[in-house]
């Protein structure tokens, strides 16, 4: 076998693996879309796997808006997730900059501690978070859920921003100080504008992590009018019936923000995630 034949066979195998991987990733999404276009009768009476629905309908998407407070679910999610994302990114940017520019005792321990906090299972934190929020009277509030979500994001977001700030030369800070800038002015006017890709990647990470969260919302939120989107979708399944067509339709709606983010901001996300991977 010649070198050109080996190259063609290698390319064919790589493309086959990529196509197979894409099919495996897209199968759950396609199944969700197909189910959302079926009536409940078609779902219960179907025998075997149906790749295409018989008589597809969009009535499920219309019905969930009239039977369930979808607008309220979306608003609550945007408030809690959006607020936590902004707070987490601001804290991560300031912490990452300080860790990348200053030397102090316990710095390595602090960086290691931030990573260690991500190793504990989330279920271990439910009771402590619940007790704390009850004691400060923030349980069953969007603000309390916002604080919890921010605490999830800050450690890893800090590491992301720390890696990005390390790629920016400290000579810029020194030049700014010579020009009379204070440390905060140096951060906001000189260094921060250079970290836009890193900020975008960090913001996307924090938003997606909290947008898809269900467990803490189901424990910390009790009022129907304060349910987030993921928690609200679960109310479409109860002890007596499961409305699969409504569940899949609502899941498609919940997936729209994440899909839009990946479609329009994937370049910034990849650039920000890999910016601190190479040390110059």
N, C-alpha and C positions, 0 to 999 in steps of 0.2 A: 504493500500500500504506500503510495507516494505521500509526500508532505501535504500537498494540496487536498488529497482525498481525506487525509486525517483531519485537516482543518475543517473541511466541509462536514464530516461526521461529527466533529466536536461542536460545530455551530448548530447542527441539527439537534444534537442531544440537549444543548443548552436551551434552545428555543422550546423543545418539547417540555423540559422541566419548568420553564417559565410559564408556558401555556397551562400546564397541569396545575401549577401553583395559583394562577389567576382563576382557574375554574373552581378550585377549592375555596378560594376567598370569596368569589362572587356567588357561589351556590346558596349560602344562607340569605344573602341580600335578595337574590332573584326569587327564592322561595317566599320570602317575606312580601315581596311585591305581588307575586302571583296570588297568595292567600288574601291580600288586601283587596283584590279585585273579584273575589268570590263572595257569594252569599253564604250564610251559615248553613243553609240546606245543602248547597253544593259541597261544602266542606265535610259535613257529617255523612253524606251519601256517596262520597267519592270512594272508589275501590282502587287502591294502588296509587302510584305516583302519577300526577298529571302535570306535565310541563307547561301547559297553557290552559287557562280557565275556559270553561264552556259558557259563553255569554258573559264576558267580563263587564263589571259595573263599577261605577265610582260612587254609588250611593252610600257606601261605608264611610267615605271621607266626609260626606255631607251630614250623615247621621251623627257621627261622634261630636260634631260641633254643636248640634242641637240637644243631644242627650247628656253630654258631659261638658263641664266648664273648661274647655281646652284653652281658651284665651287666658283664663285665670291661672291655669297651670304654667303656661308659657311665660306669663308676666312674673310669677313667683320665681321661676327658674332664672329668668334674666336678672332679676333683682339680686338674688342670693349669689348666683354664679358670677354675674358681672361685677358686683361689689367686691367679692372675695378675690377675683382675678386682679382688679386694679390694686387692691391693698397688697396682695402677694407680690405683684411685680414691682411696686414701689419699694417694699421692704427688701426684696431680693436684689434690686439694683443698688440700693444703698449699702446693704451688707456685702454684696459681691465686690463692690468698689473698695470698701474699707479693708476687706480681707486681701485684696490683690495689691493694695498700695502700702499698707502699714504692717509692721512687725510688732508683735506683742506676745507676752507670755500666755500660753494656752491656745495659741492660734491653731496648731495642728490638732489638738484635742477637740476644739470647736468644730473644725472641718470634718473630723471623723465622727463626732457626735451627730452632726446634721445628717450624715449618711446612715448612721445606726438607727435613727428614728424612723427611717423608711423600711427597716427590716422587720418591724413588729407587725403582725396581722392586724388589719383594721378592726376586726371584731373585738380585739382586746381593749380597744379604746372607747367602745360605746358607753359602758357604764361610767367610767370617769368623766367623759364629756357630759353625759346626761346629768350626773350629780352636780357638776360645776355649773352648768346652765340653770339648773333648778335653784341652786343656792343664790345665784345672781339675778334670778327672775328673768332669764332670757330664753327659757325653753318655750317651744311653740311660737317662735318669732323668726322672721326672716333675718334679722340682725344676728341672732345667735347662730343660725345655720351658716351665715356668711363668715363669722369668726372661725367656726369649725372648718369650713372649706379652705379658708386662707391658711390655717395651721397645717393642712395637708400639703399645700403647694409650696410654702415658703422654703422648706429645707432643700428640696431638689432644685427649685428655681434659683436659689442662692448659689448652688454649685454651678448651674448653667451660666449665670451671669459672672461668677468668679472666673470660670474658664475663658469667657469671652474678654473680660477686662484684662486678663493676663496677656492677651495677644496685642494689646495696645501699649505702645512704648511709654515708659514713664517720663521720657524727655518732654512730652507734651505737658505734663503736669508741672515740670520744672520751669518750662518756658512761661506757662501761665502765672506761676508764682512770681517770677521775675517781673512780669507785667503788672503785678499788684493784685492778682485774683486771690480771694480766700479759698480754702478747700472746697466749700460748697459751690462757689462760683466756678472753680475749675471743673468740678463734677458736672454741673448743669450746662455750662456754656462751652466747654472744650471736649470733655470725654464722652458725655452721654450722647451727643449727636452722632458720634462715630459707632455707637452700639445699637443702631436701629435694627439690623438683622437679628442680633441677639435678643433684643427686647420683643420683637415679633415672635420669635420662636418660643421664648419664655411665656409670653401671653397666650399663645396657642396651646401650649402644654397645660398651663394652669386652667384655661377655660375648658378644654376637652376632659381633663381629669375630673373636674367638678360637675360638668354638664351631665355626664353619664352616671353620677353617683346616685345610688338608691337606698342603701342600707341605713345610713345615718339620717337621711331625710325621713324614712319610715319610722324611726325611733324618736327623733327629736321634734317632729311636727305631728300634731294631732288634729288640728282644725282642718276641715275640708277646704275652706277658702284660702288656706296657706300652703296647700300641697304643691310640691314641685312637679314638673312634667313626668319624670320617671316614676315618682310615687303615685301620681294621678293615674298613669296608665295601668298600674297594678290593680286599681279599683274596677277595671273592666273584667277581672276574674275574681269570682267569689266562691263560696262553698257549694253553690247550687248550679252554677254554669260558668263556662268560659267562652267569652265572645271572641273567638280567634280572629274573625274578620275585622272587628273593631281594634283588637290588640295590634294586629299587623298594620292597620291603617295609621293608628296613632304612633306606632314605632317608626314608620316611614317619615311622618311629620317631625318626630323628635330627631331623626337622623339628618334632616335637611341642613341645619347649621354646620354640623361636622363635615358633611359632604362639600358644602360651599367653601369652607375654610381650606380643605385640602385641594380643591380645584383651583382656587384663586391665590392661595398663599403657600403652595407647596415649595416653591423656589426659596422663599424667605425662610420657611421652616427648616429646610435641608441646610441652607447656608448658615443659619444660626446654630443648628444642632452640631454641625461639624467645625464651627469656627475655632473652638478651643481644642480640637483634636491634635493639631500640629503645633509644636512649640518651636518658634523661630529663634 
